[in-house]
Amino acid sequence: MTKFRIDKNKIASKTINRTIRIKEEVFEKLMELSKENGVSFNKIVQECIEYSLSHM
C-alpha cells in the first residue's frame, strides 16, 4: 500500500457542502495535520477520504 501523502499543489474541483460528525480525537489529529502541513482542514479531510477510497 502506498503511503498517505498530502498533495499541496492539487487544484480543487467542484465541491459539495455537507455536514458530518467526527470524534473529537479524530478532529484534533486532523487539525494537527492541517497546521503541520500548512493546508486547510478541508484539504486534509479531502485527501484522507480520497486516499481511503482508493485503497479499499
ZAVOGU-61030 format. One record per residue: residue in three letters; x, y, z of N, C-alpha, C, O, CB in turn. Coordinates in steps of 0.05 Angstrom, whole numbers, plus 5000, padded with zeros to 4 digits. Glycine has a CB too. Layout:
<rs>
ALAXYZXYZXYZXYZXYZ;...
</rs>
This chain:
<rs>
MET501749775000500050005000501850255000503850265014498150005024;THR501050444984502650694983502150855008500050845021501950854958;LYS504151005015504051175039502251415034502251525012506851265048;PHE500751495055499051735052500751975049502652015064497151755077;ARG499952145030501552385024499552615019497552575006503452345000;ILE500152845029498453085025499453235001501753335001498353265051;ASP497853254981498553394956497753694959495453764956497153274931;LYS499653854965499154144970498654294944497554514945501454274984;ASN499354184921499054324896496654234880496154344859501554274880;LYS495154044890492853944875490754164873490154304892491653694890;ILE489754194849487754404844484954304852484154074845487754494814;ALA483554464867480854384877478954384853479054544835479854584899;SER477154184854475054174834472354244847472354324871474953884821;LYS470254214832467654284843467054124868467753884870465354224822;THR465954254889465554124914462554144922461054304911467254244936;ILE461853974942459153974953459454014983461053884996457653714946;ASN457954204994457954245023456254035036454053975027456854535030;ARG457353925058455953725073456853735102459253775107456353435061;THR455053705121455853705149456253415158454553235152453653845166;ILE458453365172458953095183459753125212460553335221461252955167;ARG459452905226460352895254462752705256462652485245457952805273;ILE464752795270467152625275467852635304467152825319469552715257;LYS469252435313470152425341472052645347473552735329471352145347;GLU472052745371473752965379476752895375478253065365473353035408;GLU477552645381480352565377481152585348483352665342480752285388;VAL479352495330479952505302480152795292481952865277477752355286;PHE478352965301478453245294481153365303482453515288476153405308;GLU482053305327484553415337486953325320488653485315484953335366;LYS486953075312489052965295489053105268491153175257488852665292;LEU486653145257486453275231487353565232488753665214483553265221;MET486653705254487553985257490553995260491854175250486154105282;GLU491653805274494653795278495953755251497953895245495453565298;LEU494953575235496053535208495753785191497553855176494653295194;SER493553915193493054165179495154375185496254495167490254275185;LYS495654415211497654615220500454535211502054705202497454645250;GLU501154275215503854185208504454205179506754255171504153895217;ASN502454185162502854185133502154445119502554475095501353965121;GLY501054635135500354895123498154885103498155035083502855015111;VAL496254705107493954685089491454695105491454655130494054425072;SER489154735092486654765107485754495118486454275109484554875088;PHE484054515138482754275150481254125128481353885126480854365173;ASN479854275111478254155090480053995071479353775062476754365074;LYS482354105064484253965047485153705059485353505045486654145041;ILE485753705085486653455098484453245097484953015090487353515128;VAL481953325103479753145103479353025075478952785072477153275113;GLN479453205055479053115027481252915019480652705007479153355008;GLU483752975026485952795019485652525033486152315021488652915027;CYS484752525058484352275074482152105061482451865058483652335103;ILE480052235053477752095041478651975014478051735009475352285037;GLU479952134997480852034971482751794974482551594960482152254955;TYR484551814993486551604998485151355007485751134997488551695019;SER483351375026482051135037480251005015480150755014480351205061;LEU478851164999477151044978478850904957477950704946475551264965;SER481151004951482850874930484250624941485450484925484851074920;HIS484150584967485450344979483550154991484249995009487450434999;MET481150164982479049974992479049714976477549534981476250094992;
</rs>
